[in-house]
């Protein structure tokens, strides 16, 4: 009798296929609503272009502070996009359905955060060289900067996903999200800009990049655990 | 005598300092239809979310096929179909993409099956229309199309009849009683007059519970 009651008549979906489905669906939805995609990118460009206008257009200043400007702008624009990570899905009920999928929530959240990085973080990395040229950075610095952003922006997305999941149930979680997350972003920022500074000073960047890589591995493996737990709490309170 | 699918004992839930229900026990047997009743704010949705495993702010125990549910969450979720008050439809995706997304991670379904299910809920011709352009009732039909391709024995449906027209209501009633006859279990809340022979009623009254 019990065997008949269990859902076993159809082919179950493997966890990799389920993760792929989450990524594909999120990319599809993002490309149908390009404003979500363009907002962080435009914000990133505007912040970077305002610095030469507002502080100083001098080549020496821009060359010295360019990598810092790009990193801060990337950090703020990631922060701006974080609220969307779970909010829409929470409001329309797809998040409930995600949590109820018979798959490890850890891996589904990992896939979801990866999709978030693909639509918000990766475009920043791709746009960064253009803006870096505008800020008079040298070729070698630009390459290192892009490499640090490539390693660093997923860290920002993954750390941010914990905050986004925690503040989901709150009506005005935006400010709290920033307060929670910015302190955790500081080490990434320091090592990201530190790598570029070291490269510009002629020092070896291997150790810096190794540390950034360690941040990436830690955040990708640990943050989804916290996010999944936070999502369950947020859904319990809704 | 068959085993109960879902068994909840001594459920107690508080919300914003108010006791919604206390010492509530219920059993969901296979081949039954259970209706949770009560006025607005009595805790119907909360009870359904607890039974679905979405709300964990409760005390008491929930057993799935006789074993604690917490220890077999994936197994439980594989056998549960929950459609909440918020239907789980993304406005940017088309009807078919939404249905595919709702089936994702559960069991493999072909595009033809998805289209047939949508046609079965009266959405033939709307498969590739973004859900933002569909009416509230049509969006709910997209979510309910899952019932047609479901192999899950336990259905938990919150306000399932909302926004449906009279034909839709009749079709859904039939679908629910068919599922119960095939040996599945249905738990619903609705303000619509649902009358099915042999229906179990759980009445939630603010501050006290009568079964």
Interface residues (C-beta under 8 A of the other chain):
Chain A: X1 X2 X4 X5 X6 X7 X8 X9 X10 X11 X12 X13 X17 X18 X21 X22 X25 X28 X29 X32 X33 X88 X89 X91 X92 X93 X94 X96 X97 X99 X100 X101 X102 X103 X104 X108 X232 X233 X235 X236 X237
Chain B: X2 X3 X5 X30 X52 X53 X54 X55 X56 X57 X65 X74 X75 X77 X78 X79 X80 X82 X84 X85 X86 X87 X88 X89 X90 X91 X92 X93 X97 X100 X101 X102 X104 X105 X106 X107 X108 X109 X130 X151 X152 X153 X183
